[in-house]
Amino acid sequence: MRIRHIRKGSHAGPDDGAAASRRVTPAGGEDVTRAPNDPPHRYRIRVRGHLGQTIRGAFPALQARASGGDTVLTGPLPDRAALHGVLAEIEALGLELLEVRRLPPV
């Protein structure tokens, strides 16, 4: 957790610099937007442990299956924002992320 001191009279809102530390910069000039006609990318996301029905419900766009002692979530995500949303949900639930893989188009 990062603690910042705020001077009297200053305002710490959503544009206070904290958001800037969470911005994602594309690697290698990759375009992070998709054309409207492009199909969504499919992803395979592996987390440690077996997820119960309730936690699997946090990922409605993805199918879950057990694989060894882990759970694999697979499915299409419309854009990078959706992918980052899934990753944020994994973190918020306290799950251990093991792997994220974009699958080849079918």
N, C-alpha and C positions, 0 to 999 in steps of 0.2 A: 504494500500500500504506500502510495506517495502522499506525503503531507506537505501542503503549501501554506505559507503564511500570507494572509491577505491584509494589505494595508488598509487602514481606516479610510472609508470613503470609496474604496474600490469595489468592483462588482465581479464576482466569479460566476459567470454564466456558462452556457454551453460553448461559447467561443473563447473560453479563457485559456486555451492552449492545451488543455487535457485532450480535447478531441483531436488536435493535431498529432498527438503522440499515438493515436490509434488509427491514423489514416494508412491505407494500404497502397503501396506504390507498385505498379506492375513491373515485373522482372523482364528484362530483355525487350522492352517496348511492346509487350503483349497487350493487345486491345482488351480492355476489361468490359466493354459493352458488346452486345450482340445485335446483329441486324434482326428485325422483327421476324423474318422468315427462317432464321437459323433454328435448328432443333436444339432443345436443351442438352447440356452435357450430362452424361451419366457418371455417377461417382460410386465408389466403394469406400466406406468409412468403417474402420475396425476400432472397437473400444474393448477395454478389458472387462471381463465378467459377463454373466448372463443378465440381460435386461428383462425385467418383468413387464407384464402387459401395461401397467400404468406408465412406466418410463418410456416404453416403446411408443406410447400415444403422444409423446412430445415430438415425434418425428413422423407426422402423418404422410409426408410425401415419399417416405423411404420404407422399403421392406426390410424386416429384421430376420436374421437367422443365426442360430448358434453355430459356432465353428470352434471346436476344441473348447477351451475355457473362455472364449471371447464371443462377442456379438458383432456381426457384420451387417451394416446398414447399406442398402443398395437402392439406387433409383436416380431418376432425372431431377436436376435442379435447374431452374430457368436461367439463372445468372449467378455471377460471383456474390452478389448480395445475399442470395438465398443460401449459398454455400457457407458464407461467413455467419449467417444466422444459425445454421445447423451447428457449426463449430462453437459459436457462443453458447448455444443451448447445452452442448456437451460439457462445456466448462462450467456453466451455471449449475448443472446437475451434479458436478463433482466427479464426472466420469473420466477415466484415463484414456486419452486418445492415443491409439497405437499407430494408425496408418490412415492416410487419405490418398486415394488414387482416382484419377480421372480415367474412365474406361474408354476404349476406342468406340467410335460410332458403330451402330449395328446396321 
